[in-house]
């Protein structure tokens, strides 16, 4: 019995913990061998003397400090091109940089080597920036006694004592080995045998040259790493049992999923032998919505976005961004006190306490690094770190939903793979695009094609380890199936999924009945120029928007025209009843645009481009100022009566110029046009006549003229509404329709429907 416990056994290494669980199920009863995931293996068998591995969220803090300081110190365009000057921009940059740095270190590449391979100087400026960041980052690691993969190259040592109880290492390789992993395994193989288990196919065959063994496509191998001796060679299943279905929309694919689930649940096969594979995790939201009977179990866990605590954090962050505060209290102390109070009030303390405690414990280890953080910044960082945690799907059903990475090495009876489109398969990171193929080959690191092939290998391995596969993809004008189907020769037999499966029953279509909406305008209804324009362009849109009061979806991006209006108002309102200092206003606006912390990277770029369009505007403004123009008001609100109806509005700017009152309206549109006399009968734009009445109500009784400031088109900057008098008379006629019952019909001009938020409600075909 003593000999049994001292007998050495193999150490098994698999790609994932899920594969280990499957391995243990296959082992049956008795003492189980030791098995580790690949990441656990490489983390546990090496050590760096006197240092601790750095937590991922602490890496981010160090890099944020470095990027922020560099962006402040260097204001040249190249720096701003790489790093956006906002806290969110720095967060996005840090994620990209770590992926890039980790790849270089994993393949034992020194940043200094890259410019030597960059024949055309494509990256020289950017690489100098990255090299500076890398040096400062390694200094931070030294300062706090950390190490990570970035500085791991020659520092680590193999913990030979770790292997004392093992006879060999059985390493099941799913994918490729990078240079660092090869070095570690080579060093381990000096002490005991390391056996690599490889499934060789068309997508990974070219990546095992280091073994110096004649590997053939279509075989499973067991190879001695040290000697490259092939110990086993077993053919892989050749015949793939695959059905492919095309659908018109992503949601429609769910009909195939739930049809298969119904079949599986009545099958005698254990439910763990079935799975739904989602190349893009967001497809899980469709499945959660439609899983009425709780049959699905999401392997990736649940996100925290729908929790009350997370919602409260987001609300607080939004408030802090809109009205920044500067606490005398240390930022980290403020975060600790605030989040602990919020956890209590949210009622989710038990759910979040472990996540919360781990984050704050990591922050405490580098507390001095937070001294310059604003409350909004440290809260945004905390939210981002909290988002990385997943809540176990403990109430889930019997059928697993997982990504292809979780499926590595597993065997199934049947799976459904959704979203098998070129958009999602293969699915690459932004950092994978950095450095072109020529340089990657010169550095001997994976090219874009290598990374695509790696993901295809995972899918092919899944197909070969599954008895029956159903593949679904979306077929539309802008997307098609992944070309891997062509490579495997299975694209010819694609079936119409919408014809085979439906989320809703067949033959449920009702005969089309044209809607009719009759009604009158409420007596207390307040008009505006834009409301009138909506009515004249499409009565149905007006009805849905202002009578039914349906809300339009909010755009996630900032409106550049609105930003320009705000900046111009803030600049000119300091000169009420004065001639403005145009150059000072210009410089103030440029400075404010640089300091705006709320814009995303693309929004900042669009704003910078918009400000360049204003050069002619500034020249015209300086000429008008030289002629004695005075600003009478900015964003001037008015209320007036026109034809017996109440109108409200806000005039962008009112000037006194050359003896008349000038009403100015800023326009930032690519195709802005001013109506001519011939176009009056069909015009929907009565903005300036409404403003004319508004100006009269404000007491401007002298000569009033109306102008559009065309901010985007350089040829026509200041354009007078020449038909103001005719439009003012025509407006009275147009308003008479509101005195009787109205049929709110859809417009016949379908050009106006393209960007209408209500087009789906109307069912209009464009």
C-alpha positions in Angstrom: 0.0 0.0 0.0 2.9 2.3 0.8 4.3 1.6 -2.7 1.0 2.6 -4.2 1.1 6.1 -2.7 4.8 6.6 -3.6 4.3 5.4 -7.2 4.8 8.2 -9.7 1.9 9.0 -12.1 1.7 11.1 -15.2 0.7 14.8 -15.0 -2.0 15.6 -17.5 -2.3 19.0 -19.1 -5.4 20.0 -21.1 -6.5 23.3 -22.8 -9.4 24.0 -20.4 -10.9 23.1 -17.1 -13.9 21.8 -18.9 -11.8 19.3 -20.8 -10.3 18.2 -17.5 -13.8 17.5 -16.1 -14.5 15.4 -19.2 -11.2 13.5 -18.7 -12.1 12.8 -15.0 -15.5 11.4 -16.1 -13.8 9.1 -18.5 -11.5 7.8 -15.7 -14.3 6.2 -13.8 -14.0 5.4 -10.1 -10.8 5.2 -8.1 -7.9 7.6 -7.5 -7.8 10.2 -10.1 -4.5 11.5 -11.7 -3.5 15.1 -11.4 -4.6 17.3 -14.3 -4.0 21.0 -14.9 -5.2 23.4 -17.6 -2.4 24.8 -19.8 -2.6 28.2 -18.2 -2.3 26.7 -14.7 0.6 24.6 -15.8 2.7 27.4 -17.2 1.8 29.6 -14.2 2.7 27.0 -11.6 6.0 25.5 -13.0 7.9 28.7 -13.1 9.0 31.3 -10.5 10.7 34.7 -10.4 12.8 35.1 -7.3 11.5 37.8 -4.8 8.6 38.9 -7.0 4.9 38.3 -7.4 2.9 38.1 -10.6 1.0 41.3 -11.2 -2.8 41.2 -11.2 -4.3 42.2 -14.6 -6.2 45.2 -13.3 -3.0 46.6 -11.7 -1.2 46.3 -15.1 -3.9 48.6 -16.4 -3.4 51.2 -13.7 0.3 51.4 -14.3 -0.2 51.8 -18.0 -2.9 54.5 -17.5 -0.4 56.5 -15.5 2.2 56.2 -18.2 0.0 57.0 -21.1 -1.6 60.0 -19.4 1.7 61.5 -18.5 3.1 61.0 -22.0 0.0 62.4 -23.7 0.3 65.5 -21.5 4.1 65.9 -22.1 3.9 65.4 -25.9 1.2 67.3 -27.8 2.3 66.4 -31.3 -0.2 64.7 -33.7 1.5 61.3 -33.7 0.9 60.9 -30.0 -2.7 62.0 -30.3 -3.2 59.6 -33.2 -2.2 56.7 -30.9 -3.8 57.9 -27.6 -7.0 59.9 -27.3 -6.9 62.5 -24.6 -9.7 61.1 -22.4 -9.7 58.6 -19.6 -11.8 56.2 -21.6 -9.4 56.6 -24.5 -6.5 55.6 -22.2 -8.4 52.6 -21.0 -9.0 51.5 -24.6 -5.4 52.1 -25.4 -4.1 50.1 -22.4 -6.1 47.0 -23.5 -4.7 47.1 -27.0 -1.2 47.6 -25.8 -1.2 44.7 -23.4 -2.5 42.4 -26.1 0.3 43.6 -28.4 3.1 43.5 -25.8 2.0 40.0 -24.5 2.2 38.7 -28.1 5.7 40.0 -28.6 6.9 38.6 -25.3 5.2 35.3 -25.8 7.2 34.9 -29.0 10.4 36.3 -27.4 10.5 39.4 -29.6 12.3 42.6 -28.4 10.6 45.8 -29.4 13.9 47.2 -30.6 14.1 44.5 -33.3 10.9 45.6 -35.1 12.3 48.8 -36.7 15.1 46.8 -38.3 12.5 44.6 -40.0 10.3 47.6 -41.0 11.8 48.2 -44.4 9.4 51.0 -45.3 9.3 52.8 -42.0 5.6 52.1 -41.5 5.8 51.9 -37.8 8.9 53.6 -36.7 7.2 56.6 -35.0 4.7 54.5 -33.2 7.2 51.9 -32.1 9.3 54.5 -30.5 6.3 55.6 -28.5 5.6 51.9 -27.5 9.2 51.3 -26.6 9.1 54.4 -24.2 5.9 53.0 -22.6 7.4 49.6 -22.2 10.6 50.9 -20.5 8.5 53.0 -18.0 6.2 50.0 -17.4 9.1 47.7 -16.5 10.4 50.4 -14.1 7.0 50.4 -12.4 7.1 46.6 -12.0 10.6 46.8 -10.4 9.4 49.6 -8.1 6.5 47.5 -6.7 8.1 44.1 -6.8 6.0 42.6 -9.5 6.6 40.5 -12.6 4.4 39.6 -15.5 4.6 38.0 -19.0 6.1 41.3 -20.3 9.2 41.0 -18.2 9.3 37.2 -17.9 11.7 36.3 -20.8 14.9 35.3 -19.1 14.0 35.9 -15.4 12.1 32.8 -14.5 13.3 29.5 -13.2 11.7 26.1 -13.5 10.4 24.7 -10.2 11.9 21.2 -10.6 10.5 20.1 -7.2 7.0 20.5 -8.7 7.6 17.4 -10.8 8.9 15.1 -8.1 5.7 13.1 -7.9 5.2 12.7 -11.6 6.5 10.1 -14.1 6.0 12.3 -17.2 3.9 15.1 -18.6 1.1 14.2 -21.0 0.5 17.6 -22.7 -2.7 17.7 -24.9 -2.0 20.6 -27.3 -5.0 22.4 -28.8 -3.5 25.2 -31.0 0.0 26.4 -31.2 2.9 26.8 -28.7 4.5 30.2 -28.6 8.3 30.6 -28.1 8.1 31.1 -24.3 5.9 28.0 -23.9 8.3 26.0 -26.0 11.3 27.1 -23.9 9.5 26.2 -20.7 8.5 22.7 -22.0 12.1 22.1 -23.3 13.5 22.9 -19.9 10.9 20.6 -18.2 11.8 17.8 -20.7 15.4 17.9 -19.4 14.1 16.4 -16.1 11.3 14.1 -17.2 9.6 13.0 -20.4 7.1 15.4 -22.0 4.7 13.9 -24.4 2.8 16.1 -26.8 -0.6 15.0 -28.1 -1.5 16.7 -31.3 -4.4 16.6 -33.7 -2.8 17.6 -37.1 -5.0 19.1 -39.8 -4.8 21.5 -42.8 -4.9 24.5 -40.5 -2.1 23.7 -38.0 0.2 21.3 -39.8 2.7 24.0 -40.6 3.3 25.1 -37.0 5.1 22.0 -35.7 8.4 22.4 -37.4 10.2 22.6 -34.1 9.3 18.9 -33.5 11.4 17.7 -36.5 8.9 14.9 -37.1 7.2 14.1 -40.4 3.6 14.9 -39.4 0.7 14.2 -41.8 -2.6 15.9 -42.1 -5.5 13.9 -40.6 -3.8 12.1 -37.8 -3.6 12.3 -34.0 0.0 12.0 -32.7 1.8 11.3 -29.4 5.3 12.6 -29.7 8.3 12.7 -27.3 9.2 16.4 -27.2 12.9 15.8 -26.4 13.6 13.2 -29.1 10.7 14.1 -31.6 10.0 10.4 -31.7 6.4 9.6 -32.9 5.0 7.1 -30.3 1.4 7.0 -31.6 -0.2 7.9 -35.0 -4.0 7.4 -35.1 -6.2 8.6 -38.1 -8.8 11.2 -37.5 -12.4 10.7 -38.5 -12.7 11.8 -42.2 -16.5 11.9 -42.7 -18.1 15.0 -41.2 -21.9 14.8 -40.6 -22.7 18.5 -41.2 -25.9 20.3 -42.2 -25.7 24.0 -43.1 -28.7 26.4 -42.8 -29.0 30.0 -44.0 -31.3 32.5 -42.3 -32.4 36.0 -43.1 -31.5 37.4 -39.6 -29.5 36.6 -36.5 -32.6 36.1 -34.4 -34.0 33.5 -36.9 -31.1 31.2 -36.2 -32.6 30.6 -32.7 -35.4 28.6 -34.3 -32.9 25.9 -35.3 -31.4 26.0 -31.8 -34.7 25.4 -30.0 -35.8 22.8 -32.5 -32.6 20.8 -31.8 -33.0 21.3 -28.0 -36.5 19.8 -28.2 -35.0 16.7 -29.9 -32.1 16.4 -27.5 -34.2 16.5 -24.4 -36.2 13.5 -25.5 -33.1 11.6 -26.4 -31.6 8.9 -24.2 -28.2 10.5 -24.7 -26.9 12.5 -21.6 -27.5 16.2 -22.0 -23.8 17.0 -21.5 -23.2 15.4 -24.9 -25.0 18.3 -26.6 -24.0 22.0 -26.9 -24.7 25.3 -28.6 -21.6 27.0 -29.9 -21.7 30.8 -30.2 -18.8 32.5 -32.0 -20.0 35.9 -30.7 -21.0 36.0 -27.1 -23.8 38.6 -27.7 -25.9 35.9 -29.4 -26.6 34.5 -26.0 -28.9 37.5 -25.4 -31.3 36.1 -28.0 -31.1 32.7 -26.4 -31.8 34.0 -22.9 -34.8 35.9 -24.2 -36.3 32.9 -25.9 -35.4 30.2 -23.4 -38.8 30.1 -21.7 -38.3 26.7 -20.0 -34.8 27.3 -18.7 -33.2 24.6 -20.8 -29.9 26.4 -21.4 -26.8 26.7 -19.2 -24.4 29.5 -20.2 -20.8 28.2 -19.8 -19.4 31.8 -19.9 -21.6 32.8 -16.9 -23.8 35.8 -16.6 -22.7 39.4 -17.0 -23.3 41.9 -14.2 -24.8 44.5 -16.5 -28.4 43.7 -15.4 -27.7 43.9 -11.7 -29.0 46.8 -9.6 -25.5 47.5 -8.1 -24.0 47.9 -11.6 -26.9 50.2 -12.7 -26.3 52.4 -9.7 -22.6 52.6 -10.4 -23.3 53.6 -14.0 -25.7 56.4 -12.9 -23.2 57.8 -10.5 -20.5 57.7 -13.2 -22.7 59.6 -15.6 -23.4 62.2 -13.0 -19.7 62.6 -12.2 -18.8 63.1 -15.9 -21.5 65.7 -16.3 -20.6 67.6 -13.1 -17.0 66.6 -12.1 -16.1 66.9 -8.5 -12.7 67.2 -6.8 -12.6 65.4 -3.4 -10.1 66.4 -0.8 -10.3 62.8 0.3 -7.9 60.4 -1.3 -9.5 59.0 -4.5 -9.1 55.4 -3.3 -10.6 56.1 0.1 -13.5 57.9 -1.6 -14.1 54.8 -3.9 -13.9 52.4 -0.9 -16.4 54.4 1.1 -18.8 55.1 -1.8 -18.9 51.5 -3.1 -19.4 50.0 0.3 -22.3 52.2 1.0 -23.8 51.5 -2.4 -23.4 47.7 -1.9 -25.5 48.0 1.2 -28.3 50.0 -0.4 -28.4 47.9 -3.6 -29.3 44.7 -1.7 -26.6 42.7 -3.7 -23.8 42.8 -1.2 -23.6 39.0 -1.0 -23.5 38.6 -4.7 -20.7 41.2 -5.3 -18.7 41.2 -2.1 -16.0 38.7 -3.3 -15.5 40.6 -6.6 -15.5 43.9 -4.9 -13.0 42.9 -2.2 -10.6 41.5 -4.7 -10.5 44.6 -6.8 -10.0 46.9 -3.8 -7.4 44.7 -2.3 -5.4 44.9 -5.5 -5.8 48.7 -5.6 -4.5 49.0 -2.0 -1.2 47.4 -3.1 -0.5 50.3 -5.4 -2.4 53.1 -3.5 0.0 55.9 -4.4 -0.7 55.4 -8.1 -4.3 56.7 -7.6 -3.3 60.0 -6.0 -3.9 62.0 -9.3 -7.2 60.2 -10.2 -10.5 62.1 -10.3 -13.5 60.4 -8.7 -15.0 59.8 -12.1 -11.8 58.1 -13.3 -11.3 55.7 -10.5 -15.0 54.8 -10.5 -14.8 54.1 -14.3 -11.7 51.9 -13.7 -13.6 50.1 -10.9 -16.6 49.5 -13.2 -14.4 48.2 -15.9 -12.7 45.7 -13.6 -16.0 44.7 -12.1 -17.3 44.0 -15.6 -14.6 41.3 -16.1 -16.2 39.1 -13.5 -18.9 36.6 -14.4 -21.7 35.3 -12.2 -22.1 31.5 -12.3 -25.3 30.4 -14.2 -26.3 28.2 -11.2 -30.0 28.1 -12.1 -29.2 27.1 -15.7 -30.6 24.1 -17.6 -29.1 21.0 -19.1 -27.8 22.2 -22.4 -24.5 24.1 -22.5 -24.0 27.3 -24.4 -20.3 28.0 -25.0 -17.7 29.6 -27.2 -15.4 27.6 -29.4 -12.5 28.1 -27.0 -14.5 26.4 -24.2 -15.2 23.5 -26.5 -11.5 22.6 -27.2 -10.7 19.0 -26.7 -14.4 18.0 -25.9 -16.4 15.3 -27.7 -20.1 15.7 -28.4 -23.0 13.7 -29.8 -24.4 16.8 -31.5 -23.9 20.6 -31.6 -25.4 23.6 -33.2 -23.0 26.4 -34.3 -24.7 29.7 -34.9 -23.3 32.9 -36.5 -21.0 31.0 -38.8 -20.4 34.2 -40.8 -17.2 35.7 -42.1 -17.9 38.5 -39.7 -17.5 36.2 -36.6 -15.5 33.3 -37.8 -12.6 33.8 -37.4 -13.0 36.4 -34.7 -9.8 38.5 -34.2 -8.7 41.2 -31.8 -7.7 44.7 -32.8 -4.1 44.0 -31.7 -4.0 41.1 -34.2 -4.1 43.7 -37.0 -1.1 45.7 -35.8 2.1 45.0 -37.7 1.7 43.9 -41.3 2.3 40.4 -42.6 5.7 41.2 -44.0 7.1 42.3 -40.6 5.3 39.4 -38.8 7.0 36.9 -41.0 10.4 38.5 -40.6 9.9 38.4 -36.8 8.6 34.8 -37.0 5.4 35.6 -35.1 1.9 34.6 -36.2 0.5 36.5 -39.2 -3.2 37.4 -39.6 -3.7 34.2 -41.7 -2.0 32.1 -39.0 -4.4 33.5 -36.4 -7.4 32.9 -38.7 -6.1 29.3 -39.3 -5.8 28.7 -35.5 -9.5 29.5 -35.0 -10.5 27.4 -38.0 -8.5 24.6 -36.4 -10.6 24.9 -33.3 -13.8 24.6 -35.3 -12.5 21.7 -37.4 -11.4 19.9 -34.2 -14.9 20.5 -32.8 -16.5 19.1 -36.1 -14.2 16.0 -36.0 -15.1 15.3 -32.3 -18.8 15.6 -32.9 -21.2 13.0 -34.4 -23.6 15.5 -35.9 -23.2 19.2 -36.5 -25.8 21.8 -37.5 -24.4 25.1 -38.7 -26.4 28.3 -39.0 -25.4 31.6 -40.6 -27.0 34.9 -41.7 -27.3 35.4 -45.5 -27.8 39.1 -46.4 -26.5 41.8 -48.6 -23.6 42.7 -46.3 -22.6 39.3 -44.8 -22.2 35.7 -45.9 -21.0 32.4 -44.6 -17.5 31.8 -43.4 -15.3 30.7 -46.3 -14.2 27.7 -44.2 -17.4 26.0 -45.6 -15.9 26.2 -49.1 -12.5 24.9 -47.8 -14.3 21.9 -46.3 -16.4 21.3 -49.4 -19.7 21.6 -47.6 -21.1 24.9 -49.0 -22.9 23.2 -51.9 -25.7 21.7 -49.7 -26.8 24.8 -47.9 -30.5 24.7 -46.9 -33.0 27.5 -46.4 -33.3 27.7 -42.6 -36.2 30.1 -42.7 -38.1 27.5 -44.8 -37.4 24.7 -42.4 -37.6 26.3 -39.0 -39.5 29.3 -37.5 -39.6 30.9 -34.1 -43.2 31.6 -34.7 -45.6 29.1 -36.3 -46.1 28.9 -40.0 -49.2 30.2 -41.7 -49.7 32.9 -39.1 -49.5 35.9 -41.5 -52.5 38.2 -41.4 -53.8 40.0 -44.5 -52.3 43.4 -44.7 -54.7 46.1 -43.6 -53.7 49.7 -44.2 -53.8 51.8 -41.1 -55.8 55.1 -41.0 -55.2 57.6 -38.3 -57.7 60.4 -38.1 -57.7 63.1 -35.5 -57.3 66.8 -34.5 -54.4 68.6 -32.9 -54.9 69.1 -29.2 -55.8 72.7 -28.2 -52.8 73.1 -25.9 -50.4 71.8 -28.5 -47.2 73.9 -28.9 -45.7 74.0 -32.3 -42.1 74.6 -33.3 -40.4 75.0 -36.7 -39.1 71.4 -36.6 -42.5 70.0 -35.6 -44.1 71.8 -38.5 -41.4 70.5 -40.8 -42.1 66.9 -39.6 -45.8 67.3 -40.3 -45.3 68.7 -43.8 -42.7 66.0 -44.8 -44.7 63.1 -43.3 -48.0 63.4 -41.4 -47.7 59.8 -40.1 -44.3 60.6 -38.5 -45.7 63.7 -36.9 -48.6 61.6 -35.5 -46.4 58.9 -34.0 -43.8 61.4 -32.6 -46.0 64.2 -31.2 -49.5 62.8 -30.8 -48.7 59.3 -29.7 -45.4 60.6 -28.2 -43.3 57.6 -29.2 -39.6 58.2 -28.3 -36.9 58.0 -30.9 -33.9 55.7 -30.1 -31.0 57.7 -28.8 -27.8 57.6 -30.8 -24.8 56.4 -28.8 -22.6 58.9 -30.6 -22.5 62.6 -29.9 -24.0 64.8 -32.6 -21.3 67.0 -34.1 -23.7 69.7 -35.1 -25.0 70.0 -31.6 -21.5 70.2 -30.2 -20.7 73.0 -32.6 -23.9 74.9 -31.6 -22.9 74.6 -27.9 -19.3 75.7 -28.5 -20.3 78.7 -30.6 -23.0 79.7 -28.1 -20.5 79.5 -25.2 -18.0 81.6 -27.1 -20.3 84.4 -28.3 -22.6 84.8 -25.3 -19.7 86.7 -23.5 -20.1 89.5 -26.0 -23.8 90.4 -25.7 -24.3 94.0 -26.9 -20.7 94.1 -27.9 -18.6 93.5 -31.0 -17.1 90.1 -30.5 -13.3 89.3 -30.4 -13.6 86.6 -33.0 -10.0 85.3 -32.7 -10.4 84.9 -28.9 -13.6 82.9 -29.5 -11.9 80.7 -32.0 -9.0 79.9 -29.7 -11.4 79.2 -26.8 -13.4 76.8 -28.9 -10.3 75.0 -30.0 -9.1 74.7 -26.5 -12.4 73.4 -25.2 -12.6 70.8 -27.9 -9.2 69.5 -26.8 -10.2 69.3 -23.2 -13.5 67.6 -23.7 -13.3 64.4 -21.7 -16.7 62.9 -22.6 -16.1 62.2 -26.3 -15.1 58.8 -27.7 -12.2 58.5 -30.1 -14.2 58.7 -33.3 -16.3 61.6 -31.9 -13.1 63.5 -31.1 -11.8 63.0 -34.6 -15.1 64.1 -36.2 -15.1 67.2 -34.0 -11.6 68.1 -35.1 -12.5 67.7 -38.7 -15.6 69.9 -38.2 -13.6 72.6 -36.6 -11.3 72.6 -39.7 -14.5 73.3 -41.8 -15.0 76.5 -39.9 -12.0 78.4 -41.3 -14.1 80.3 -43.8 -16.7 81.0 -41.1 -14.0 82.7 -38.9 -12.9 84.9 -41.8 -16.5 86.0 -42.5 -17.1 86.6 -38.8 -13.9 88.8 -38.6 -15.1 90.8 -41.5 -18.5 91.3 -39.9 -16.9 92.3 -36.7 -14.7 94.9 -38.5 -18.0 96.3 -39.9 -19.3 96.9 -36.4 -21.5 93.8 -35.9 -22.8 93.4 -32.4 -24.1 90.2 -30.7 -27.6 90.8 -29.3 -28.2 87.2 -28.0 -27.3 83.5 -28.2 -29.7 80.6 -28.0 -32.6 83.1 -27.6 -35.9 81.5 -26.6 -39.2 82.9 -27.8 -42.9 82.1 -27.7 -45.3 83.6 -30.2 -48.7 83.2 -31.9 -49.0 82.4 -35.6 -52.4 81.9 -37.2 -53.9 81.2 -33.8 -51.4 78.6 -32.8 -48.6 78.7 -30.2 -45.1 78.4 -31.5 -42.0 78.1 -29.3 -38.4 78.1 -30.5 -34.8 79.1 -29.9 -32.8 81.3 -32.3 -29.1 80.3 -32.5 -27.9 83.9 -32.6 -29.2 87.5 -33.1 -26.9 90.2 -34.4 -27.2 93.9 -35.1 -25.4 94.5 -38.4 -25.4 97.3 -41.0 -28.6 98.8 -39.7 -30.7 95.6 -39.6 -31.4 92.7 -37.3 -29.8 89.4 -38.4 -31.3 86.1 -37.3 -28.7 83.4 -37.6 -29.2 79.7 -37.7 -26.2 77.4 -37.8 -26.4 74.4 -40.2 -23.9 71.6 -40.3 -25.2 69.4 -43.1 -23.5 67.9 -46.2 -26.3 68.8 -48.5 -28.0 71.9 -47.1 -30.1 73.9 -49.5 -32.1 77.1 -49.3 -35.5 77.2 -51.0 -35.9 79.2 -54.2 -39.1 80.9 -55.1 -39.9 78.1 -57.6 -39.7 75.5 -54.7 -42.0 77.3 -52.3 -45.1 75.3 -53.0 -43.5 72.0 -52.0 -41.3 73.4 -49.2 -41.4 71.8 -45.7 -39.0 74.3 -44.2 -40.6 77.3 -42.5 -37.9 77.7 -39.8 -37.0 81.3 -40.7 -40.6 82.6 -41.0 -41.2 81.1 -37.5 -38.0 82.8 -36.2 -39.2 86.1 -37.9 -42.4 86.0 -35.8 -40.3 85.0 -32.8 -38.1 88.1 -33.3 -41.1 90.3 -33.5 -42.4 88.9 -30.2 -39.0 89.6 -28.7 -39.4 93.3 -29.6 -37.3 93.5 -32.7 -39.5 95.7 -34.9 -37.0 97.2 -37.2 -35.6 95.6 -40.4 -35.3 91.9 -39.6 -33.4 89.5 -42.0 -32.8 85.8 -41.7 -29.6 84.0 -42.5 -28.4 80.4 -42.5 -24.8 79.9 -41.5 -23.7 76.9 -43.6 -20.8 75.6 -41.5 -19.9 72.6 -43.6 -20.0 73.9 -47.2 -17.1 76.3 -47.8 -18.6 77.8 -50.9 -21.8 79.2 -49.3 -21.2 80.2 -45.7 -23.7 83.0 -44.9 -26.9 82.5 -46.9 -29.9 84.7 -46.7 -33.4 83.4 -46.7 -34.4 85.4 -49.8 -38.0 84.2 -49.8 -38.7 85.2 -46.2 -41.6 87.5 -47.0 -43.3 85.0 -49.4 -42.7 82.1 -46.9 -44.2 84.2 -44.0 -47.4 84.7 -46.0 -47.4 81.0 -47.1 -47.0 79.9 -43.5 -50.4 81.4 -42.6 -52.0 79.3 -45.3 -50.2 76.1 -44.3 -51.5 76.4 -40.7 -55.1 76.4 -41.7 -55.1 72.6 -42.1 -54.8 72.3 -38.3 -58.3 73.8 -37.8 -60.0 70.6 -39.0 -59.7 66.8 -38.7 -56.5 65.5 -40.2 -55.8 62.2 -41.9 -52.2 61.4 -40.8 -51.2 59.6 -43.9 -47.7 58.3 -44.8 -45.6 60.4 -47.1 -45.4 59.3 -50.8 -41.8 60.5 -50.9 -39.9 57.4 -49.8 -36.6 59.3 -49.8 -37.6 60.8 -46.4 -38.1 57.3 -44.9 -34.5 56.1 -45.1 -33.4 57.5 -41.8 -36.9 57.8 -40.1 -36.9 56.1 -36.7 -40.5 55.0 -37.2 -40.2 53.2 -40.6 -40.5 49.8 -39.0 -43.8 50.7 -37.3 -45.1 52.0 -40.6 -43.9 48.9 -42.5 -42.9 51.1 -45.4 -40.8 49.4 -48.1 -37.9 51.6 -49.1 
